[in-house]
Amino acid sequence: MNLYNKLEEKLKNKSEDTQETVEEIKTAETKTEEVNLIKCPKCGKMVDRTRVVKKKYVCYECGGYFRIKTNNRIRMVADPKSFEPWFEDMEVSNPLEYEGYEEKLAAAREKTGLKEAVTVGRCKVYGNDIVLGVCDSRFMMASMGHVVGEKITKAIERATELRLPVFMFCCSGGARMQEGIVSLMQMAKTSSAIKKHGDEGLLYCSILTDPTTGGVTASFAMLGDVIMAEPGALIGFAGPRVIKQTIGQELPEGFQTSEFLVEHGFVDGIVLRENLKKTIHFLIKSHRGTGKKTYADFCDESNFHFELSEDLKEQSWYSKPRSAWEKVKAVRQVERPSATDYMEHIFDIFVEAHGDRGFSDDKALIGGIGFIGGQPMTVIADLKGKDIKECQERNFGMPLPEGYRKALRLMKQAEKFNRPIITFVDTPGAYPGLKAEKHGIGEAIARNLMEMSQLTVPIIVIVIGEGGSGGALALSIGDRMVMLENSVYSVLSPEGFSSILWKDKDGSRVQEAAELMKLTAEDLYEMKIIDKIIKEPRGGITKNREYVYKRLRIYLRDNLEELMKLSKTSLINKRYNKFREMGRINND
């Protein structure tokens, strides 16, 4: 009999003291409500536990994330009954003979039902096998002792043997002080295992949860091919309390949060719990490393059943010849499609990755993974913005060094997982300012040129607007390079050319400069700098965007199929010879 039934029965048998019974009922109702209420760690409000659980332990009042148990985490991402735990019974020691350490471990086991602070094993995510690791803050703040380090290392080693991706949910207060230097060595051990796993072309992803600090942050948490974080998580090497106690410095509001790390380039993105399982599935598919020889082997050709109709081919609505200066002005118009417009219409899906993992996430240059058919590709693009506010946020499409370093990080990742690279060029050049020089703009561009020349995956470069100077070239070392009919590509802007060479102070000679510089698609095709011109409708691309999107998608299909038949050695050699002969003057 439940609480309310008991009170109803009591009420019937106690008519002489009805008021007392009513008070008991009210008190019982209050107690029942209190049992179902929990305090949100973010907003501090008392909220209904049942509703919070249904929202995957997210506060329905403020969106704050509750810390969750290992079993609940596994249920969120693994297919039902698919998780197989590994290395559950490992010998525990007390290397420092720290007094009370064994008792503390025993108490943590009793409290949590766990053997240690991390659980590792194999499971399925939408039918795909992965190795999963979950840290649990309830067990001594998920501090990393020798058993934690050993379990993670052994799990990664077994994943390498089985050729499985690893997904690690990180959470920790850092090294386990009771184990001293032995705890510190776990940082080196886990990092080394991740390196060997990566050298085999396998995917390692970390998901940072609240809190992730100390030695865990300085080892396996920050070594993912892809690093994600839950919203609002505390992430840092030295926590706020340690910083204050050590140097007396108070951290500003919002410092060491997931959002702060995305902004500063250390994390690829924020992932919501409701999207966790789908995100893991996406990452498995996009980092599989096909090893296939041809594009057709894994691309669903049903995605390419559109073709250009004969009436479109024969219409005389290709752009009429424009002067070079008119084309320069045309590509600077905000109405002209930006890289994100092309990505939205050419690719079935695009997911952006953030940051150079060293300093910042440059908004003037974006990158991530796109799909056409069943084939994942790394997509990198200059982005100017759609309005004055966005243009200012993106430096008018002029990347900083961290933008080029982000691009290189993503291109090296593409090479590791055998993904073709597509770049969209639309920039007046690299950002010309104090900030760029302080951060090493020249070195960043130079390194991109060198590394792109030797990448072992196909690279297709598409100039969609303005290609200016070395800032554009840093994304332009490819096996194929095409330009839209009204786009331009040059050593610098006509204004800069006229000013430097002719001391033109009022801009009266910019039109003359534009013609002399030979910066149009027709000029570059004639000089054999580019491989193809993609025609635009009469009046420019804004008159019929879909037509141009389709032409580009077909171009990618045909050329990727051809390029992916080449061996890695042949691909690199052809690319080298292409640029070796490009613009060469016969002086032998």
C-alpha positions as CSV (number, residue, x, y, z in Angstrom):
1,M,0.0,0.0,0.0
2,N,1.5,3.4,-1.0
3,L,1.7,6.5,1.1
4,Y,-1.5,8.1,-0.2
5,N,-3.6,4.9,0.3
6,K,-2.4,4.6,3.9
7,L,-3.4,8.2,4.6
8,E,-6.8,7.7,3.0
9,E,-7.4,4.7,5.2
10,K,-6.4,6.6,8.2
11,L,-8.7,9.5,7.2
12,K,-11.7,7.1,7.1
13,N,-11.0,5.7,10.6
14,K,-10.2,9.1,12.2
15,S,-13.2,11.3,11.6
16,E,-12.9,12.8,15.0
17,D,-9.6,14.3,14.2
18,T,-9.9,15.2,10.6
19,Q,-7.9,18.4,10.7
20,E,-4.9,16.6,12.2
21,T,-5.0,14.0,9.4
22,V,-5.2,16.7,6.7
23,E,-2.1,18.3,8.1
24,E,-0.4,14.8,7.9
25,I,-1.4,14.5,4.3
26,K,0.0,18.0,3.5
27,T,3.3,17.1,5.3
28,A,3.5,13.8,3.4
29,E,2.9,15.5,0.1
30,T,5.7,18.1,0.8
31,K,8.1,15.3,1.8
32,T,7.2,13.4,-1.4
33,E,7.9,16.4,-3.5
34,E,11.2,17.0,-1.7
35,V,12.3,13.4,-2.4
36,N,12.0,14.2,-6.2
37,L,13.8,17.5,-6.1
38,I,17.5,18.0,-6.7
39,K,19.6,21.1,-6.7
40,C,21.0,22.3,-10.1
41,P,24.8,22.8,-9.8
42,K,24.7,25.8,-12.1
43,C,21.6,27.9,-11.3
44,G,21.1,26.6,-7.7
45,K,17.3,26.0,-8.2
46,M,15.5,22.9,-6.9
47,V,14.3,21.0,-10.0
48,D,12.3,17.8,-10.6
49,R,14.7,14.9,-10.8
50,T,12.5,12.9,-13.2
51,R,12.4,15.8,-15.7
52,V,16.1,16.2,-15.4
53,V,16.8,12.5,-16.0
54,K,14.6,12.6,-19.1
55,K,16.7,15.5,-20.4
56,K,19.8,13.4,-20.0
57,Y,20.7,15.1,-16.7
58,V,20.4,18.6,-18.0
59,C,18.6,21.3,-16.0
60,Y,15.4,22.3,-17.7
61,E,15.6,25.8,-16.0
62,C,19.1,26.9,-17.1
63,G,20.5,24.2,-19.3
64,G,23.2,23.4,-16.8
65,Y,24.8,20.0,-16.9
66,F,24.8,17.6,-14.0
67,R,27.7,15.2,-13.5
68,I,26.6,11.7,-14.3
69,K,27.4,8.2,-13.3
70,T,29.4,5.8,-15.5
71,N,26.5,3.5,-16.2
72,N,24.3,6.4,-17.3
73,R,27.1,7.7,-19.6
74,I,27.4,4.3,-21.2
75,R,23.6,4.0,-21.7
76,M,23.7,7.4,-23.5
77,V,26.1,6.4,-26.2
78,A,26.3,2.6,-26.4
79,D,23.8,0.3,-28.2
80,P,21.7,-1.6,-25.5
81,K,23.5,-4.4,-23.8
82,S,26.6,-4.0,-26.1
83,F,29.1,-2.8,-23.5
84,E,31.8,-5.3,-22.5
85,P,34.0,-4.1,-19.7
86,W,37.7,-4.7,-19.8
87,F,40.4,-5.0,-17.1
88,E,38.1,-4.8,-14.2
89,D,40.3,-6.7,-11.7
90,M,43.7,-5.0,-11.6
91,E,46.1,-5.2,-8.7
92,V,46.2,-2.1,-6.6
93,S,49.3,-0.9,-4.7
94,N,50.3,1.9,-2.4
95,P,53.6,3.1,-3.8
96,L,54.2,5.8,-1.2
97,E,52.7,3.7,1.6
98,Y,50.4,6.6,2.2
99,E,48.5,6.2,5.4
100,G,44.8,5.6,4.9
101,Y,45.0,5.3,1.1
102,E,43.7,1.7,1.0
103,E,40.8,2.7,3.2
104,K,40.0,5.6,0.9
105,L,40.0,3.4,-2.1
106,A,37.7,0.9,-0.4
107,A,35.3,3.7,0.6
108,A,35.2,4.9,-3.0
109,R,34.4,1.4,-4.2
110,E,31.7,1.1,-1.7
111,K,30.2,4.4,-2.5
112,T,30.3,4.2,-6.3
113,G,30.1,0.5,-7.0
114,L,33.1,0.9,-9.3
115,K,36.5,-0.8,-9.2
116,E,38.3,2.4,-10.1
117,A,37.9,6.0,-11.4
118,V,37.8,4.9,-15.1
119,T,35.8,2.2,-16.8
120,V,37.0,0.9,-20.2
121,G,35.6,-1.6,-22.6
122,R,34.2,-2.4,-26.0
123,C,30.7,-1.5,-27.3
124,K,28.7,-0.8,-30.4
125,V,27.4,2.6,-31.5
126,Y,24.7,2.1,-34.1
127,G,26.3,-1.3,-34.9
128,N,29.8,0.1,-35.1
129,D,32.5,-1.3,-32.8
130,I,34.4,1.2,-30.7
131,V,36.5,1.2,-27.5
132,L,34.9,3.4,-24.9
133,G,36.4,4.9,-21.7
134,V,34.5,6.8,-19.0
135,C,36.0,8.7,-16.1
136,D,33.7,9.1,-13.0
137,S,34.2,12.1,-10.7
138,R,32.6,10.3,-7.8
139,F,35.6,8.1,-7.4
140,M,38.2,10.3,-5.8
141,M,37.5,13.1,-8.3
142,A,38.6,10.7,-11.1
143,S,42.2,11.4,-10.1
144,M,44.7,9.4,-12.2
145,G,46.6,6.8,-10.3
146,H,48.5,3.8,-11.7
147,V,45.4,1.7,-12.2
148,V,43.6,4.4,-14.1
149,G,46.7,5.0,-16.3
150,E,47.2,1.3,-16.9
151,K,43.5,0.6,-17.7
152,I,43.5,3.4,-20.3
153,T,46.8,2.3,-21.8
154,K,45.8,-1.3,-22.1
155,A,42.4,-0.3,-23.6
156,I,44.2,1.8,-26.3
157,E,46.7,-1.0,-26.9
158,R,43.9,-3.5,-27.4
159,A,42.1,-1.0,-29.6
160,T,45.2,-0.7,-31.8
161,E,45.4,-4.5,-32.1
162,L,41.7,-4.7,-33.0
163,R,42.0,-1.6,-35.2
164,L,39.1,0.1,-33.4
165,P,38.5,3.8,-32.7
166,V,38.7,5.0,-29.1
167,F,36.3,7.5,-27.5
168,M,37.3,8.7,-24.0
169,F,35.0,10.7,-21.7
170,C,37.4,12.7,-19.6
171,C,36.9,14.0,-16.2
172,S,39.4,14.5,-13.4
173,G,40.9,16.6,-10.7
174,G,44.3,15.6,-12.0
175,A,47.1,13.3,-10.7
176,R,46.4,11.2,-7.6
177,M,48.6,12.8,-5.0
178,Q,48.6,9.7,-2.8
179,E,50.7,7.9,-5.5
180,G,53.2,10.7,-6.1
181,I,55.6,10.4,-9.0
182,V,54.0,7.1,-10.1
183,S,50.8,9.0,-10.9
184,L,52.8,11.5,-12.9
185,M,54.2,8.7,-15.1
186,Q,50.7,7.8,-16.2
187,M,50.7,11.0,-18.3
188,A,53.6,9.7,-20.3
189,K,52.3,6.2,-20.6
190,T,48.8,7.1,-21.9
191,S,50.2,9.7,-24.3
192,S,52.6,7.1,-25.8
193,A,49.8,4.6,-26.3
194,I,47.8,7.3,-28.1
195,K,50.7,8.0,-30.4
196,K,51.1,4.3,-31.4
197,H,47.4,4.1,-32.0
198,G,47.4,7.2,-34.2
199,D,50.4,5.9,-36.2
200,E,48.2,3.1,-37.3
201,G,45.8,5.5,-38.8
202,L,43.2,5.0,-36.1
203,L,40.8,7.5,-34.6
204,Y,41.1,8.7,-31.0
205,C,38.5,11.2,-29.7
206,S,38.2,12.8,-26.3
207,I,35.1,14.3,-24.8
208,L,35.8,16.8,-22.0
209,T,33.3,16.9,-19.2
210,D,33.2,18.8,-15.9
211,P,35.8,19.1,-14.5
212,T,38.9,18.1,-16.6
213,T,42.0,19.4,-15.0
214,G,45.6,18.7,-14.1
215,G,47.6,15.8,-15.5
216,V,44.6,14.4,-17.4
217,T,44.3,17.7,-19.3
218,A,48.0,17.6,-20.0
219,S,47.8,14.0,-21.4
220,F,45.1,11.9,-22.9
221,A,42.3,14.5,-22.6
222,M,43.9,16.9,-25.1
223,L,45.4,14.5,-27.6
224,G,42.3,13.6,-29.6
225,D,42.2,13.7,-33.3
226,V,38.9,15.4,-32.5
227,I,38.3,17.0,-29.1
228,M,34.8,17.8,-28.0
229,A,33.5,19.3,-24.7
230,E,30.2,19.4,-22.9
231,P,28.8,22.9,-22.4
232,G,30.0,24.8,-19.4
233,A,32.6,22.3,-18.3
234,L,35.6,23.5,-16.3
235,I,38.7,22.6,-18.3
236,G,42.3,23.7,-17.5
237,F,45.7,22.5,-16.4
238,A,45.9,24.4,-13.1
239,G,42.4,24.8,-11.6
240,P,41.2,28.2,-10.2
241,R,42.0,27.2,-6.6
242,V,45.5,26.1,-7.5
243,I,46.2,29.3,-9.4
244,K,44.9,31.4,-6.6
245,Q,46.9,29.6,-4.0
246,T,50.1,29.5,-6.1
247,I,50.3,33.0,-7.5
248,G,47.4,34.8,-5.9
249,Q,45.6,35.4,-9.2
250,E,41.9,35.5,-9.5
251,L,40.6,34.1,-12.8
252,P,38.1,36.2,-14.8
253,E,34.5,35.1,-15.3
254,G,34.1,32.5,-18.1
255,F,37.8,31.5,-18.0
256,Q,38.7,27.8,-18.3
257,T,35.2,26.9,-19.7
258,S,34.4,24.8,-22.7
259,E,33.3,27.9,-24.6
260,F,36.5,29.7,-23.7
261,L,38.6,26.8,-25.1
262,V,36.7,26.7,-28.4
263,E,37.2,30.4,-28.8
264,H,40.9,30.0,-28.1
265,G,41.4,27.1,-30.5
266,F,41.9,24.1,-28.2
267,V,38.7,22.3,-28.7
268,D,36.9,21.4,-32.0
269,G,33.5,22.1,-30.7
270,I,30.8,21.9,-28.1
271,V,28.6,18.7,-28.1
272,L,25.2,18.5,-26.5
273,R,24.3,15.3,-24.6
274,E,21.3,14.8,-26.8
275,N,23.6,14.7,-29.8
276,L,26.4,12.6,-28.3
277,K,25.6,9.2,-29.8
278,K,24.9,10.7,-33.3
279,T,28.1,12.7,-33.1
280,I,30.1,9.6,-32.3
281,H,28.5,7.8,-35.2
282,F,29.4,10.7,-37.5
283,L,33.0,10.7,-36.4
284,I,33.3,6.9,-36.9
285,K,32.0,7.3,-40.5
286,S,34.1,10.3,-41.4
287,H,37.4,9.0,-39.9
288,R,37.3,5.5,-41.1
289,G,40.1,5.7,-43.6
290,T,38.7,3.8,-46.5
291,G,41.9,2.6,-48.2
292,K,39.9,2.3,-51.4
293,K,41.6,3.1,-54.7
294,T,38.8,4.9,-56.5
295,Y,36.2,7.4,-55.7
296,A,33.5,5.2,-57.3
297,D,34.3,2.4,-54.9
298,F,32.7,4.1,-52.0
299,C,30.6,7.0,-53.5
300,D,26.9,6.4,-54.0
301,E,26.5,7.4,-57.6
302,S,22.7,7.9,-57.1
303,N,23.7,11.2,-55.6
304,F,24.9,12.4,-59.0
305,H,21.9,11.6,-61.2
306,F,21.5,15.2,-62.1
307,E,23.2,16.4,-65.2
308,L,23.2,19.8,-67.1
309,S,20.2,19.8,-69.5
310,E,21.0,20.5,-73.1
311,D,19.0,23.8,-73.1
312,L,21.2,25.1,-70.3
313,K,24.4,24.0,-72.2
314,E,23.3,25.7,-75.4
315,Q,21.9,28.9,-74.0
316,S,24.0,32.0,-74.7
317,W,23.8,33.2,-71.1
318,Y,27.4,32.6,-70.2
319,S,28.8,35.9,-68.9
320,K,29.7,38.5,-71.5
321,P,33.4,39.5,-71.3
322,R,34.0,42.0,-68.5
323,S,37.0,44.1,-67.9
324,A,39.5,42.9,-65.3
325,W,38.5,45.8,-63.0
326,E,34.8,45.1,-63.3
327,K,35.5,41.5,-62.2
328,V,37.5,42.7,-59.2
329,K,34.6,44.9,-58.1
330,A,32.1,42.0,-58.8
331,V,33.8,39.5,-56.5
332,R,33.9,42.0,-53.7
333,Q,30.2,42.3,-53.6
334,V,28.6,40.8,-50.5
335,E,25.7,39.5,-52.6
336,R,28.1,37.1,-54.3
337,P,27.9,33.6,-52.7
338,S,30.4,32.9,-49.9
339,A,32.1,29.6,-49.2
340,T,29.3,28.5,-46.8
341,D,26.8,28.8,-49.6
342,Y,28.8,26.5,-51.8
343,M,29.3,24.1,-49.0
344,E,25.6,24.0,-48.1
345,H,24.7,23.1,-51.7
346,I,27.6,21.0,-52.9
347,F,28.0,18.8,-49.8
348,D,25.3,16.6,-48.3
349,I,26.5,17.6,-44.9
350,F,29.2,19.8,-43.4
351,V,30.4,19.8,-39.8
352,E,32.8,22.5,-38.7
353,A,35.9,21.9,-36.6
354,H,37.5,24.7,-34.6
355,G,40.9,25.9,-33.6
356,D,44.6,25.6,-34.3
357,R,45.1,23.8,-30.9
358,G,47.6,26.4,-29.9
359,F,46.2,29.9,-29.7
360,S,42.8,30.7,-31.3
361,D,40.0,29.8,-33.7
362,D,40.4,32.2,-36.6
363,K,36.9,33.0,-38.0
364,A,38.4,34.2,-41.3
365,L,39.2,30.6,-42.2
366,I,36.8,27.8,-41.5
367,G,37.2,24.0,-41.9
368,G,35.7,20.7,-41.2
369,I,34.3,17.5,-42.7
370,G,31.8,17.4,-45.6
371,F,30.2,14.4,-47.4
372,I,29.3,13.9,-51.0
373,G,27.5,10.6,-51.4
374,G,29.3,8.2,-49.0
375,Q,32.7,10.0,-49.2
376,P,34.0,12.2,-46.4
377,M,36.2,15.1,-47.4
378,T,38.1,17.7,-45.5
379,V,36.8,21.1,-46.6
380,I,38.7,24.4,-45.8
381,A,37.6,27.9,-46.9
382,D,38.2,31.6,-46.6
383,L,35.1,33.4,-45.3
384,K,34.5,37.1,-45.5
385,G,31.1,37.6,-44.0
386,K,27.6,38.6,-45.1
387,D,27.2,41.9,-43.4
388,I,29.4,44.6,-41.8
389,K,29.3,43.0,-38.4
390,E,30.2,39.5,-39.6
391,C,32.9,41.0,-42.0
392,Q,34.5,42.6,-39.0
393,E,34.4,39.4,-36.9
394,R,36.0,37.6,-39.8
395,N,38.6,40.3,-40.6
396,F,37.0,40.6,-44.1
397,G,38.3,37.2,-45.0
398,M,41.9,37.9,-44.2
399,P,43.3,35.0,-42.1
400,L,45.7,35.3,-39.2
401,P,48.5,32.8,-38.6
402,E,46.2,30.7,-36.4
403,G,43.8,30.4,-39.3
404,Y,46.5,28.8,-41.5
405,R,47.7,26.6,-38.7
406,K,44.1,25.4,-38.2
407,A,43.9,24.6,-41.9
408,L,47.2,22.7,-41.7
409,R,46.0,20.7,-38.7
410,L,42.9,19.7,-40.6
411,M,44.8,18.8,-43.7
412,K,47.2,16.6,-41.8
413,Q,44.2,14.9,-40.2
414,A,42.7,14.4,-43.7
415,E,46.0,12.7,-44.7
416,K,45.9,10.4,-41.7
417,F,42.3,9.2,-42.5
418,N,42.7,9.2,-46.3
419,R,40.2,12.0,-47.0
420,P,40.4,14.2,-50.1
421,I,40.8,17.9,-49.4
422,I,38.7,20.7,-51.0
423,T,39.6,24.3,-50.5
424,F,37.6,27.4,-51.4
425,V,39.7,30.5,-51.9
426,D,38.2,33.9,-51.4
427,T,40.5,36.4,-49.6
428,P,42.1,39.7,-50.4
429,G,45.2,38.2,-48.6
430,A,46.5,37.4,-45.2
431,Y,45.8,39.9,-42.4
432,P,48.4,42.7,-42.6
433,G,48.8,43.9,-39.0
434,L,50.8,43.8,-35.8
435,K,48.9,40.8,-34.4
436,A,49.6,38.7,-37.5
437,E,53.3,39.6,-37.5
438,K,53.6,38.9,-33.7
439,H,52.1,35.4,-34.3
440,G,54.3,34.5,-37.2
441,I,52.2,35.0,-40.4
442,G,55.1,34.4,-42.8
443,E,56.1,31.1,-41.1
444,A,52.5,29.9,-41.1
445,I,52.0,30.5,-44.8
446,A,55.4,29.0,-45.7
447,R,54.7,25.8,-43.7
448,N,51.3,25.4,-45.4
449,L,53.0,25.6,-48.8
450,M,55.6,23.0,-47.9
451,E,53.3,20.6,-46.2
452,M,50.6,20.8,-48.9
453,S,53.1,19.9,-51.6
454,Q,53.7,16.5,-50.0
455,L,50.2,15.5,-48.7
456,T,49.3,12.0,-49.9
457,V,45.6,12.7,-50.6
458,P,44.0,14.5,-53.5
459,I,43.6,18.3,-53.2
460,I,41.2,20.3,-55.3
461,V,41.4,24.1,-55.1
462,I,38.4,26.3,-56.1
463,V,38.8,30.1,-56.4
464,I,35.2,31.4,-55.9
465,G,35.9,35.1,-55.5
466,E,39.1,37.0,-54.8
467,G,42.5,35.3,-54.5
468,G,45.1,37.7,-53.1
469,S,48.8,37.1,-52.6
470,G,50.4,34.5,-50.4
471,G,47.4,34.5,-48.2
472,A,45.4,32.8,-51.0
473,L,48.3,30.6,-52.1
474,A,48.4,29.1,-48.6
475,L,45.3,27.2,-49.6
476,S,46.1,26.7,-53.3
477,I,48.7,24.0,-53.6
478,G,46.6,21.3,-55.2
479,D,46.4,18.6,-57.8
480,R,43.6,20.6,-59.6
481,M,42.8,24.3,-59.4
482,V,39.7,25.9,-60.9
483,M,38.3,29.4,-61.0
484,L,34.8,30.7,-61.4
485,E,34.6,32.7,-64.6
486,N,34.3,36.1,-62.8
487,S,36.8,35.4,-60.0
488,V,40.3,36.9,-59.8
489,Y,43.7,35.7,-58.5
490,S,46.8,37.9,-58.3
491,V,50.0,38.8,-56.5
492,L,48.2,41.6,-54.6
493,S,45.2,43.9,-55.1
494,P,45.2,46.3,-58.1
495,E,45.2,49.2,-55.6
496,G,48.3,47.9,-54.0
497,F,50.0,47.2,-57.3
498,S,49.2,50.7,-58.6
499,S,50.3,52.4,-55.4
500,I,53.6,50.5,-55.0
501,L,54.8,50.5,-58.6
502,W,53.3,53.8,-59.9
503,K,53.0,55.8,-56.7
504,D,49.3,56.1,-57.5
505,K,47.9,58.0,-54.5
506,D,44.4,58.7,-55.8
507,G,43.6,55.3,-57.4
508,S,43.3,56.8,-60.8
509,R,45.3,53.9,-62.4
510,V,43.8,50.9,-60.7
511,Q,41.8,49.9,-63.8
512,E,45.1,50.0,-65.8
513,A,46.8,47.9,-63.1
514,A,44.0,45.3,-63.1
515,E,44.5,44.8,-66.9
516,L,48.2,44.6,-66.7
517,M,48.3,42.2,-63.8
518,K,46.5,39.4,-65.8
519,L,44.4,38.4,-62.9
520,T,41.2,37.0,-64.5
521,A,40.4,33.3,-64.9
522,E,41.0,33.6,-68.7
523,D,44.4,35.0,-68.1
524,L,45.4,32.3,-65.6
525,Y,44.1,29.6,-67.8
526,E,46.1,30.8,-70.7
527,M,49.2,30.9,-68.5
528,K,48.5,27.3,-67.4
529,I,48.2,28.4,-63.7
530,I,44.7,26.9,-63.4
531,D,43.2,23.7,-64.9
532,K,39.6,24.8,-65.7
533,I,37.2,27.8,-65.8
534,I,33.8,27.2,-64.3
535,K,31.3,29.2,-66.3
536,E,28.8,31.6,-64.7
537,P,25.4,32.7,-66.0
538,R,25.0,35.9,-67.8
539,G,25.3,38.7,-65.3
540,G,27.2,36.6,-62.8
541,I,26.6,33.8,-60.4
542,T,23.9,35.6,-58.5
543,K,21.5,35.1,-61.5
544,N,21.5,31.3,-61.2
545,R,23.5,30.0,-58.2
546,E,22.1,26.4,-58.5
547,Y,23.6,26.0,-62.0
548,V,27.1,26.8,-60.7
549,Y,26.7,24.6,-57.6
550,K,25.8,21.7,-59.9
551,R,28.7,22.3,-62.2
552,L,31.1,22.3,-59.3
553,R,29.7,19.1,-57.8
554,I,30.0,17.3,-61.1
555,Y,33.6,18.6,-61.4
556,L,34.5,17.2,-58.0
557,R,32.9,13.9,-58.8
558,D,34.9,13.4,-62.1
559,N,38.2,14.7,-60.8
560,L,38.2,12.9,-57.5
561,E,37.5,9.6,-59.2
562,E,40.5,10.2,-61.4
563,L,42.8,11.4,-58.7
564,M,42.0,8.7,-56.3
565,K,43.1,6.1,-58.8
566,L,46.7,7.4,-58.4
567,S,49.2,5.9,-56.0
568,K,50.4,8.2,-53.2
569,T,53.8,8.5,-54.8
570,S,52.4,9.3,-58.2
571,L,50.1,11.9,-56.7
572,I,52.9,13.7,-55.0
573,N,55.2,13.6,-58.0
574,K,52.6,14.9,-60.3
575,R,51.8,17.7,-57.9
576,Y,55.5,18.6,-57.5
577,N,56.0,18.6,-61.3
578,K,52.9,20.7,-61.8
579,F,54.2,23.5,-59.7
580,R,57.8,23.0,-60.8
581,E,56.8,23.9,-64.4
582,M,54.1,26.5,-63.5
583,G,54.9,29.9,-64.9
584,R,58.4,28.7,-65.8
585,I,60.3,30.8,-68.3
586,N,62.4,28.9,-70.9
587,N,65.9,29.8,-69.8
588,D,67.6,26.4,-70.0
